Amino acid sequence: RVVLCNAGSGLAYHPTSAEYQPKIKFKTALVFEGIPAAKAEDDAWWLLLYSTIVTAKANSNRLLYETFLPFLLDTPLEMALAKARTTDTADWCTPPYSASVAWRSLTRTLHYLLRHWVRLSPLQAKLFKWGMRHQMLRM
């Protein structure tokens, strides 16, 4: 299983909802199942992915979603996204308003882990993140 959490410009590839008017919300976590262990654990693939994202600022999302993921999943992007499972507890999220999305991507990844590994409710996960921010502001 590989989980891709993205709260930045890669959201164009993630499921969207206009149910929460006037906001457009996204599912920031895509869950891909059934990946061969040999591919998921390939150091060369991860190094190439990392170096591409760090150096290719303009096309890094396109490369990730249209080249790296299809290779990892052995299927075209459209089929991979159709098969990507967003679990029942995958929460809808408003995209960040700033161009700096590193913090938002990190907190959405934390949110996913709190919801799926620790099994917190949406409210408990939100309170945990607020408590974490409070502690960081006190430092």
Salt bridges, closest charged atoms under 4 A:
GLU33 OE2 - ARG1 NH2 2.79
GLU33 OE2 - ARG85 NH2 2.52
GLU66 OE1 - ARG62 NE 3.49
ASP74 OD1 - LYS39 NZ 2.47
ASP91 OD2 - HIS111 NE2 2.51
ASP91 OD2 - ARG115 NE 2.97
